[in-house]
Amino acid sequence: RRTLQRLSSGFDDIDLPSAVKYLMASDPNLQVLGAAYIQHKCYSDAAAKKQARSLQAVPRLVKLFNHANQEVQRHATGAMRNLIYDNADNKLALVEENGIFELLRTLREQDDELRKNVTGILWNLSSSDHLKDRLARDTLEQLTDLVLSPLSGAGGPPLIQQNASEAEIFYNATGFLRNLSSASQATRQKMRECHGLVDALVTYTNHALDVGKCEDKSVENAVCVLRNLSYRLYDEMPPSALQRLEGRGRRDTAGAPPGEVVGCF
């Protein structure tokens, strides 16, 4: 916000077509100005979002996600976050421009502002039902490795060590998962099978409860994800597991070999 306020003094002589042209400039300062104007203009203006798409702002912003200048990256992802909010056409345009791949590349940057923008964009994208399966296919492993596991405390100290920015990044990521977990059977299965995903959510929830953070927003998201992943679990289990469940009762399996007995989920 402070950066936008500083830049806004240069907004008097600029309009949306000029801002989109600035995105292609060789001067990073002009690229920052163009992206910042788009971010400012598209905060809550539906008409501006539509106009920006028609001016080809989406592909040009995507190309700046992994720019050599980190300030350009921050404003490009910030502009995209506003551009796609509550706009299904812009979300689809981002995905069609290979935006998911570029976002995951950006997520590897060790910059909290960038990671907040990227996880915020992913969360916005996941509200579109027709994108959920694709997002699950393309993002789960990397999101788990880069965000969920390290910020949940999984495999680390017994207490969650998150600064304010990391807490927001984790909250965005769990909001993203919460949306995905309400999608199709195939998406829920991908989430269950993603190595470390469920472990990270359970670990975070346990650590939060240990320190009395039961009202934490990320705890709410994590528990909702776990609830959704257990929804219709019995119907979605593989036939082999169902046969074991429907076979002998527990009292008849005392001598069964290890791995043959299926207990409660």
C-alpha positions as CSV (number, residue, x, y, z in Angstrom):
1,R,0.0,0.0,0.0
2,R,2.8,2.4,0.9
3,T,4.5,1.7,-2.5
4,L,1.2,2.4,-4.3
5,Q,0.8,5.6,-2.5
6,R,4.3,6.6,-3.4
7,L,3.7,5.7,-7.1
8,S,0.3,7.2,-7.2
9,S,1.7,10.7,-7.8
10,G,2.8,9.5,-11.2
11,F,-0.7,8.2,-12.0
12,D,-2.0,11.6,-13.1
13,D,-0.7,11.3,-16.6
14,I,-1.4,7.6,-17.2
15,D,-4.4,5.6,-18.3
16,L,-4.9,1.8,-18.6
17,P,-3.7,1.5,-22.3
18,S,-0.5,3.4,-21.3
19,A,0.0,1.2,-18.3
20,V,-0.3,-2.0,-20.3
21,K,2.3,-0.6,-22.8
22,Y,4.6,0.2,-19.9
23,L,4.7,-3.5,-19.1
24,M,6.7,-4.1,-22.3
25,A,9.2,-1.3,-21.6
26,S,12.9,-2.0,-21.2
27,D,13.0,0.2,-18.1
28,P,12.0,-1.7,-14.9
29,N,10.8,1.6,-13.4
30,L,8.2,2.0,-16.1
31,Q,7.2,-1.7,-15.8
32,V,6.7,-1.2,-12.0
33,L,4.6,2.0,-12.8
34,G,2.5,0.1,-15.3
35,A,1.8,-2.9,-13.1
36,A,1.2,-0.7,-10.0
37,Y,-1.4,1.4,-12.0
38,I,-3.2,-1.8,-13.1
39,Q,-3.1,-3.1,-9.5
40,H,-4.6,0.2,-8.3
41,K,-7.2,0.6,-11.1
42,C,-8.4,-3.0,-11.0
43,Y,-8.8,-3.2,-7.2
44,S,-12.6,-3.0,-7.4
45,D,-13.4,-1.8,-10.9
46,A,-15.0,-4.6,-12.9
47,A,-15.0,-2.5,-16.1
48,A,-11.2,-1.9,-15.7
49,K,-10.6,-5.6,-15.3
50,K,-12.5,-6.3,-18.6
51,Q,-10.6,-3.5,-20.4
52,A,-7.2,-4.7,-19.1
53,R,-8.0,-8.2,-20.5
54,S,-8.9,-6.8,-23.9
55,L,-5.6,-4.8,-23.9
56,Q,-3.7,-8.1,-23.4
57,A,-2.6,-7.2,-19.8
58,V,-2.8,-10.8,-18.7
59,P,-0.1,-12.4,-20.9
60,R,2.2,-9.4,-20.4
61,L,1.9,-9.6,-16.6
62,V,2.5,-13.4,-16.7
63,K,5.8,-12.7,-18.5
64,L,6.9,-10.4,-15.6
65,F,6.2,-13.0,-12.8
66,N,9.8,-14.1,-13.0
67,H,11.5,-10.9,-14.0
68,A,15.1,-10.3,-12.9
69,N,13.9,-7.3,-10.9
70,Q,12.0,-8.4,-7.8
71,E,10.1,-5.1,-7.5
72,V,8.6,-5.8,-11.0
73,Q,7.7,-9.3,-9.8
74,R,5.9,-8.0,-6.8
75,H,3.8,-5.5,-8.7
76,A,3.1,-7.9,-11.6
77,T,1.8,-10.5,-9.2
78,G,-0.1,-7.9,-7.2
79,A,-1.7,-6.6,-10.3
80,M,-2.7,-10.1,-11.3
81,R,-4.2,-10.8,-7.9
82,N,-6.6,-7.8,-8.3
83,L,-7.2,-8.5,-12.0
84,I,-8.6,-12.0,-11.4
85,Y,-10.5,-11.4,-8.3
86,D,-14.2,-12.1,-8.9
87,N,-13.6,-12.3,-12.7
88,A,-13.9,-15.7,-14.2
89,D,-12.7,-14.6,-17.7
90,N,-9.5,-13.2,-16.3
91,K,-8.9,-16.4,-14.3
92,L,-9.2,-18.5,-17.4
93,A,-7.0,-16.1,-19.4
94,L,-4.3,-16.5,-16.7
95,V,-4.4,-20.3,-16.9
96,E,-4.4,-20.3,-20.7
97,E,-1.2,-18.2,-20.6
98,N,0.7,-20.9,-18.7
99,G,0.2,-18.8,-15.6
100,I,0.1,-21.7,-13.1
101,F,3.6,-22.9,-14.2
102,E,5.0,-19.4,-13.9
103,L,3.3,-18.8,-10.5
104,L,4.9,-22.0,-9.1
105,R,8.3,-20.8,-10.3
106,T,7.8,-17.5,-8.5
107,L,6.7,-19.4,-5.4
108,R,10.3,-20.6,-5.0
109,E,11.5,-17.1,-4.5
110,Q,12.4,-16.4,-0.8
111,D,10.4,-13.2,-0.7
112,D,7.3,-13.0,1.6
113,E,5.5,-10.4,-0.5
114,L,5.8,-12.4,-3.6
115,R,4.7,-15.6,-1.9
116,K,1.7,-13.8,-0.4
117,N,0.7,-12.7,-3.9
118,V,1.2,-16.1,-5.5
119,T,-0.8,-18.0,-2.8
120,G,-3.5,-15.3,-2.9
121,I,-3.7,-15.8,-6.7
122,L,-4.0,-19.5,-6.3
123,W,-6.7,-19.1,-3.7
124,N,-8.7,-16.8,-6.1
125,L,-8.3,-19.3,-9.0
126,S,-9.5,-22.2,-6.9
127,S,-13.0,-20.6,-6.4
128,S,-13.7,-21.4,-10.1
129,D,-15.2,-25.0,-10.2
130,H,-14.0,-25.7,-13.7
131,L,-10.3,-25.0,-12.7
132,K,-10.2,-27.1,-9.5
133,D,-9.2,-30.4,-11.1
134,R,-6.4,-28.7,-13.2
135,L,-5.1,-26.8,-10.2
136,A,-5.0,-30.0,-8.1
137,R,-3.1,-31.8,-10.9
138,D,-0.6,-29.0,-11.4
139,T,0.1,-27.5,-7.9
140,L,-0.4,-29.9,-5.0
141,E,3.1,-31.4,-4.8
142,Q,5.0,-28.1,-5.1
143,L,2.6,-26.2,-2.8
144,T,3.0,-28.9,-0.2
145,D,6.8,-29.0,-0.5
146,L,7.3,-25.2,-0.6
147,V,4.6,-23.9,1.8
148,L,2.5,-26.5,3.7
149,S,5.3,-28.7,5.1
150,P,7.8,-26.0,6.0
151,L,5.3,-23.6,7.5
152,S,3.2,-26.2,9.4
153,G,6.0,-27.4,11.6
154,A,6.0,-30.8,10.1
155,G,9.3,-32.4,10.8
156,G,10.5,-29.3,12.7
157,P,10.2,-27.9,16.2
158,P,7.1,-28.8,18.3
159,L,5.9,-25.2,18.1
160,I,4.8,-23.3,15.0
161,Q,7.4,-20.6,14.2
162,Q,5.6,-18.2,11.7
163,N,6.0,-14.5,11.3
164,A,3.0,-12.4,10.2
165,S,3.8,-12.8,6.5
166,E,4.3,-16.5,6.8
167,A,1.0,-16.8,8.6
168,E,-0.8,-15.1,5.8
169,I,1.0,-17.3,3.2
170,F,-0.1,-20.4,5.1
171,Y,-3.6,-19.1,5.4
172,N,-3.8,-18.5,1.7
173,A,-2.5,-22.0,0.9
174,T,-5.0,-23.7,3.3
175,G,-7.8,-21.6,1.8
176,F,-6.8,-22.8,-1.6
177,L,-6.9,-26.4,-0.4
178,R,-10.3,-25.8,1.2
179,N,-11.7,-24.9,-2.1
180,L,-10.1,-27.8,-3.9
181,S,-11.3,-30.3,-1.3
182,S,-14.9,-29.6,-2.2
183,A,-14.4,-30.5,-5.9
184,S,-14.6,-33.9,-7.5
185,Q,-13.8,-37.4,-6.3
186,A,-10.6,-37.4,-8.4
187,T,-9.4,-34.1,-6.8
188,R,-10.0,-35.4,-3.3
189,Q,-8.1,-38.6,-4.2
190,K,-5.2,-36.6,-5.5
191,M,-5.1,-34.6,-2.3
192,R,-5.2,-37.7,-0.1
193,E,-2.4,-39.2,-2.1
194,C,-0.2,-36.1,-2.2
195,H,2.8,-37.0,0.0
196,G,2.9,-34.7,3.1
197,L,-0.3,-32.8,2.5
198,V,-2.5,-34.4,5.2
199,D,0.4,-34.8,7.5
200,A,1.1,-31.0,7.3
201,L,-2.6,-30.2,8.1
202,V,-2.8,-32.5,11.0
203,T,0.6,-31.4,12.4
204,Y,-0.4,-27.7,12.1
205,T,-3.7,-28.3,13.8
206,N,-2.1,-30.3,16.7
207,H,0.6,-27.7,17.2
208,A,-2.0,-24.8,17.2
209,L,-4.2,-26.6,19.7
210,D,-1.1,-27.2,22.0
211,V,-0.6,-23.5,22.3
212,G,-4.3,-22.6,22.5
213,K,-4.8,-21.2,19.0
214,C,-8.0,-23.1,18.3
215,E,-9.6,-19.9,16.8
216,D,-6.8,-19.6,14.3
217,K,-8.1,-19.0,10.7
218,S,-5.7,-21.5,9.3
219,V,-6.8,-24.1,11.8
220,E,-10.4,-23.6,10.5
221,N,-9.2,-24.1,6.9
222,A,-7.2,-27.2,7.8
223,V,-10.0,-28.9,9.7
224,C,-12.4,-28.1,6.9
225,V,-10.0,-29.7,4.4
226,L,-9.7,-32.8,6.5
227,R,-13.5,-33.0,6.9
228,N,-13.9,-32.7,3.1
229,L,-11.3,-35.3,2.5
230,S,-13.2,-37.7,4.7
231,Y,-16.5,-36.9,3.0
232,R,-17.8,-40.0,1.1
233,L,-14.5,-41.7,1.9
234,Y,-16.1,-45.0,2.2
235,D,-17.7,-44.7,-1.3
236,E,-14.4,-43.5,-2.8
237,M,-12.1,-46.2,-1.3
238,P,-10.5,-48.7,-3.7
239,P,-12.4,-52.0,-4.0
240,S,-9.5,-53.9,-2.4
241,A,-9.8,-51.9,0.8
242,L,-13.5,-52.2,0.8
243,Q,-13.3,-55.9,0.7
244,R,-11.0,-55.9,3.7
245,L,-13.4,-53.6,5.6
246,E,-16.4,-55.7,4.7
247,G,-14.6,-59.0,5.6
248,R,-14.1,-60.5,9.0
249,G,-14.8,-58.4,12.1
250,R,-12.1,-57.1,14.4
251,R,-12.6,-59.8,16.9
252,D,-11.9,-62.4,14.2
253,T,-8.6,-60.8,13.0
254,A,-6.4,-61.2,16.1
255,G,-4.1,-63.6,14.2
256,A,-4.1,-61.8,10.9
257,P,-0.7,-60.9,9.4
258,P,0.3,-57.2,9.8
259,G,-1.1,-55.0,7.1
260,E,-4.2,-57.2,6.5
261,V,-6.4,-55.6,9.1
262,V,-8.1,-52.3,8.3
263,G,-9.2,-50.3,11.3
264,C,-11.0,-47.0,11.7
265,F,-10.1,-44.2,9.3
